[in-house]
Amino acid sequence: MPNQKNLKIPEHIRSRYDEIVGLTDTFCKAHLNDEFGDLCRKMAAKLSRKRPSPLERGQAKVWAEAILYTIGRINFLFDKSQDPYMDS
């Protein structure tokens, strides 16, 4: 897991980031691996630094799902020949 301080999460959105990352971490631990968890945390951190941050709007669960889907899609998670594999 990357050091949280290295991700430079703005203080005003820290609790929202923690909520979203809590959901992605739980899913990655149960169904994927640590590498996917790290990538999800990095993507959430990047989104939290945008001005204005899109993470401030919408439901945390929807953001977590969108991050997981995006990371999975670009890392061939839905390709049966890859490991790990998940059906979309």
TIVEX-941560 format. One record per residue: residue in one letter; z, x negated, y of N, C-alpha, C in turn. Coordinates in nm, 3 decimals, padded with zeros to 5 digits. Example, Ala and Ser with C-alpha at 12.3 -4.5 7.8 and 13.67 -1.06 7.14 Angstrom:
# residues 2
+------+---------+---------+---------+---------+---------+---------+---------+---------+---------+
: resn :     n.z :     n.x :     n.y :    ca.z :    ca.x :    ca.y :     c.z :     c.x :     c.y :
+------+---------+---------+---------+---------+---------+---------+---------+---------+---------+
:    a :  00.780 : -01.319 : -00.569 :  00.780 : -01.230 : -00.450 :  00.780 : -01.320 : -00.330 :
:    s :  00.708 : -01.285 : -00.225 :  00.714 : -01.367 : -00.106 :  00.787 : -01.290 :  00.003 :
+------+---------+---------+---------+---------+---------+---------+---------+---------+---------+
# end
This chain:
# residues 88
+------+---------+---------+---------+---------+---------+---------+---------+---------+---------+
: resn :     n.z :     n.x :     n.y :    ca.z :    ca.x :    ca.y :     c.z :     c.x :     c.y :
+------+---------+---------+---------+---------+---------+---------+---------+---------+---------+
:    m :  00.000 : -00.083 : -00.117 :  00.000 :  00.000 :  00.000 :  00.000 : -00.089 :  00.125 :
:    p : -00.089 : -00.063 :  00.221 : -00.090 : -00.145 :  00.341 :  00.035 : -00.122 :  00.424 :
:    n :  00.073 : -00.223 :  00.497 :  00.189 : -00.212 :  00.584 :  00.160 : -00.106 :  00.690 :
:    q :  00.248 : -00.008 :  00.702 :  00.228 :  00.102 :  00.797 :  00.215 :  00.051 :  00.940 :
:    k :  00.285 : -00.056 :  00.977 :  00.277 : -00.109 :  01.113 :  00.139 : -00.168 :  01.141 :
:    n :  00.074 : -00.221 :  01.040 : -00.060 : -00.277 :  01.058 : -00.164 : -00.170 :  01.086 :
:    l : -00.134 : -00.045 :  01.050 : -00.230 :  00.063 :  01.070 : -00.228 :  00.115 :  01.214 :
:    k : -00.126 :  00.082 :  01.291 : -00.117 :  00.117 :  01.433 : -00.139 :  00.266 :  01.460 :
:    i : -00.050 :  00.346 :  01.408 : -00.055 :  00.491 :  01.428 :  00.012 :  00.523 :  01.562 :
:    p : -00.057 :  00.595 :  01.652 :  00.006 :  00.632 :  01.779 :  00.130 :  00.719 :  01.754 :
:    e :  00.234 :  00.696 :  01.832 :  00.361 :  00.767 :  01.812 :  00.347 :  00.919 :  01.825 :
:    h :  00.263 :  00.966 :  01.916 :  00.253 :  01.110 :  01.939 :  00.194 :  01.186 :  01.819 :
:    i :  00.130 :  01.115 :  01.728 :  00.069 :  01.181 :  01.612 :  00.127 :  01.131 :  01.480 :
:    r :  00.229 :  01.049 :  01.486 :  00.289 :  00.989 :  01.367 :  00.333 :  01.094 :  01.265 :
:    s :  00.400 :  01.201 :  01.307 :  00.448 :  01.300 :  01.210 :  00.332 :  01.373 :  01.142 :
:    r :  00.226 :  01.399 :  01.217 :  00.108 :  01.465 :  01.160 :  00.040 :  01.372 :  01.059 :
:    y :  00.027 :  01.244 :  01.094 : -00.028 :  01.143 :  01.003 :  00.055 :  01.137 :  00.875 :
:    d :  00.187 :  01.132 :  00.889 :  00.276 :  01.124 :  00.772 :  00.260 :  01.247 :  00.682 :
:    e :  00.243 :  01.364 :  00.742 :  00.225 :  01.487 :  00.665 :  00.095 :  01.482 :  00.583 :
:    i : -00.013 :  01.440 :  00.647 : -00.143 :  01.434 :  00.580 : -00.143 :  01.327 :  00.471 :
:    v : -00.090 :  01.210 :  00.504 : -00.086 :  01.099 :  00.408 :  00.007 :  01.130 :  00.291 :
:    g :  00.111 :  01.206 :  00.316 :  00.199 :  01.248 :  00.206 :  00.122 :  01.329 :  00.103 :
:    l :  00.035 :  01.416 :  00.150 : -00.048 :  01.497 :  00.060 : -00.150 :  01.412 : -00.015 :
:    t : -00.217 :  01.321 :  00.055 : -00.318 :  01.238 : -00.012 : -00.251 :  01.141 : -00.110 :
:    d : -00.136 :  01.086 : -00.073 : -00.065 :  00.994 : -00.163 : -00.024 :  01.065 : -00.292 :
:    t :  00.029 :  01.186 : -00.279 :  00.071 :  01.263 : -00.396 : -00.047 :  01.287 : -00.489 :
:    f : -00.160 :  01.326 : -00.433 : -00.279 :  01.353 : -00.514 : -00.329 :  01.224 : -00.581 :
:    c : -00.336 :  01.117 : -00.505 : -00.387 :  00.990 : -00.560 : -00.297 :  00.936 : -00.670 :
:    k : -00.167 :  00.950 : -00.654 : -00.075 :  00.904 : -00.759 : -00.090 :  00.986 : -00.886 :
:    a : -00.115 :  01.115 : -00.872 : -00.125 :  01.204 : -00.988 : -00.262 :  01.197 : -01.056 :
:    h : -00.368 :  01.175 : -00.980 : -00.502 :  01.189 : -01.037 : -00.595 :  01.069 : -01.021 :
:    l : -00.565 :  00.979 : -00.929 : -00.657 :  00.868 : -00.903 : -00.586 :  00.735 : -00.921 :
:    n : -00.590 :  00.650 : -00.820 : -00.522 :  00.520 : -00.828 : -00.480 :  00.474 : -00.690 :
:    d : -00.412 :  00.360 : -00.684 : -00.360 :  00.308 : -00.557 : -00.471 :  00.273 : -00.458 :
:    e : -00.584 :  00.227 : -00.509 : -00.695 :  00.191 : -00.421 : -00.743 :  00.313 : -00.341 :
:    f : -00.758 :  00.427 : -00.408 : -00.797 :  00.548 : -00.337 : -00.691 :  00.588 : -00.235 :
:    g : -00.564 :  00.571 : -00.270 : -00.456 :  00.601 : -00.177 : -00.463 :  00.515 : -00.051 :
:    d : -00.488 :  00.385 : -00.070 : -00.502 :  00.293 :  00.043 : -00.618 :  00.333 :  00.133 :
:    l : -00.730 :  00.367 :  00.073 : -00.847 :  00.408 :  00.151 : -00.821 :  00.536 :  00.229 :
:    c : -00.750 :  00.629 :  00.170 : -00.716 :  00.755 :  00.238 : -00.623 :  00.729 :  00.356 :
:    r : -00.525 :  00.641 :  00.337 : -00.434 :  00.607 :  00.447 : -00.510 :  00.540 :  00.562 :
:    k : -00.601 :  00.452 :  00.529 : -00.680 :  00.384 :  00.633 : -00.768 :  00.483 :  00.709 :
:    m : -00.828 :  00.577 :  00.638 : -00.912 :  00.676 :  00.705 : -00.829 :  00.766 :  00.796 :
:    a : -00.714 :  00.810 :  00.748 : -00.625 :  00.893 :  00.830 : -00.578 :  00.816 :  00.953 :
:    a : -00.550 :  00.687 :  00.937 : -00.508 :  00.605 :  01.050 : -00.620 :  00.594 :  01.153 :
:    k : -00.739 :  00.573 :  01.107 : -00.855 :  00.563 :  01.197 : -00.873 :  00.693 :  01.274 :
:    l : -00.862 :  00.806 :  01.206 : -00.875 :  00.936 :  01.271 : -00.762 :  00.961 :  01.370 :
:    s : -00.644 :  00.909 :  01.341 : -00.530 :  00.930 :  01.430 : -00.545 :  00.852 :  01.560 :
:    r : -00.623 :  00.744 :  01.559 : -00.642 :  00.662 :  01.678 : -00.754 :  00.713 :  01.769 :
:    k : -00.837 :  00.805 :  01.722 : -00.943 :  00.860 :  01.806 : -00.880 :  00.938 :  01.921 :
:    r : -00.949 :  00.943 :  02.033 : -00.897 :  01.015 :  02.149 : -00.993 :  01.123 :  02.191 :
:    p : -00.958 :  01.247 :  02.185 : -00.837 :  01.300 :  02.123 : -00.850 :  01.298 :  01.971 :
:    s : -00.739 :  01.286 :  01.903 : -00.742 :  01.280 :  01.758 : -00.777 :  01.417 :  01.699 :
:    p : -00.875 :  01.422 :  01.610 : -00.908 :  01.549 :  01.546 : -00.796 :  01.597 :  01.454 :
:    l : -00.705 :  01.509 :  01.415 : -00.596 :  01.547 :  01.325 : -00.496 :  01.641 :  01.393 :
:    e : -00.500 :  01.648 :  01.525 : -00.408 :  01.735 :  01.597 : -00.441 :  01.883 :  01.577 :
:    r : -00.564 :  01.912 :  01.538 : -00.607 :  02.050 :  01.517 : -00.621 :  02.077 :  01.368 :
:    g : -00.612 :  02.202 :  01.329 : -00.634 :  02.241 :  01.190 : -00.510 :  02.220 :  01.104 :
:    q : -00.525 :  02.256 :  00.978 : -00.415 :  02.247 :  00.882 : -00.413 :  02.109 :  00.816 :
:    a : -00.293 :  02.058 :  00.795 : -00.277 :  01.927 :  00.731 : -00.340 :  01.925 :  00.592 :
:    k : -00.325 :  02.034 :  00.518 : -00.381 :  02.042 :  00.383 : -00.533 :  02.029 :  00.386 :
:    v : -00.596 :  02.091 :  00.483 : -00.742 :  02.083 :  00.495 : -00.785 :  01.941 :  00.531 :
:    w : -00.712 :  01.876 :  00.621 : -00.744 :  01.737 :  00.655 : -00.727 :  01.646 :  00.533 :
:    a : -00.620 :  01.666 :  00.457 : -00.598 :  01.584 :  00.338 : -00.712 :  01.602 :  00.239 :
:    e : -00.754 :  01.726 :  00.218 : -00.865 :  01.753 :  00.126 : -00.994 :  01.692 :  00.176 :
:    a : -01.019 :  01.701 :  00.305 : -01.142 :  01.644 :  00.362 : -01.144 :  01.492 :  00.348 :
:    i : -01.031 :  01.429 :  00.372 : -01.022 :  01.283 :  00.357 : -01.043 :  01.244 :  00.212 :
:    l : -00.977 :  01.313 :  00.120 : -00.993 :  01.284 : -00.023 : -01.138 :  01.303 : -00.067 :
:    y : -01.201 :  01.411 : -00.024 : -01.339 :  01.437 : -00.063 : -01.432 :  01.329 : -00.007 :
:    t : -01.414 :  01.294 :  00.119 : -01.500 :  01.194 :  00.181 : -01.487 :  01.058 :  00.113 :
:    i : -01.363 :  01.015 :  00.092 : -01.340 :  00.886 :  00.025 : -01.395 :  00.891 : -00.118 :
:    g : -01.374 :  01.001 : -00.187 : -01.427 :  01.015 : -00.323 : -01.578 :  01.013 : -00.326 :
:    r : -01.639 :  01.081 : -00.232 : -01.786 :  01.091 : -00.229 : -01.849 :  00.954 : -00.206 :
:    i : -01.798 :  00.877 : -00.112 : -01.860 :  00.748 : -00.083 : -01.823 :  00.640 : -00.185 :
:    n : -01.726 :  00.670 : -00.271 : -01.686 :  00.575 : -00.375 : -01.721 :  00.625 : -00.515 :
:    f : -01.820 :  00.712 : -00.524 : -01.877 :  00.758 : -00.650 : -01.776 :  00.824 : -00.744 :
:    l : -01.676 :  00.892 : -00.688 : -01.575 :  00.959 : -00.768 : -01.636 :  01.070 : -00.854 :
:    f : -01.746 :  01.129 : -00.809 : -01.807 :  01.241 : -00.880 : -01.919 :  01.198 : -00.975 :
:    d : -01.932 :  01.067 : -00.998 : -02.031 :  01.010 : -01.090 : -01.964 :  00.990 : -01.226 :
:    k : -02.014 :  01.060 : -01.328 : -01.952 :  01.057 : -01.461 : -01.947 :  00.916 : -01.521 :
:    s : -02.035 :  00.827 : -01.477 : -02.038 :  00.694 : -01.534 : -01.932 :  00.602 : -01.471 :
:    q : -01.860 :  00.651 : -01.370 : -01.760 :  00.569 : -01.300 : -01.619 :  00.604 : -01.346 :
:    d : -01.529 :  00.511 : -01.324 : -01.388 :  00.534 : -01.355 : -01.308 :  00.497 : -01.231 :
:    p : -01.229 :  00.579 : -01.172 : -01.198 :  00.715 : -01.216 : -01.312 :  00.811 : -01.183 :
:    y : -01.313 :  00.923 : -01.254 : -01.413 :  01.027 : -01.235 : -01.343 :  01.161 : -01.220 :
:    m : -01.393 :  01.243 : -01.128 : -01.344 :  01.379 : -01.113 : -01.465 :  01.470 : -01.094 :
:    d : -01.456 :  01.588 : -01.149 : -01.561 :  01.688 : -01.131 : -01.543 :  01.751 : -00.993 :
:    s : -01.650 :  01.763 : -00.917 : -01.639 :  01.816 : -00.780 : -01.623 :  01.962 : -00.777 :
+------+---------+---------+---------+---------+---------+---------+---------+---------+---------+
# end
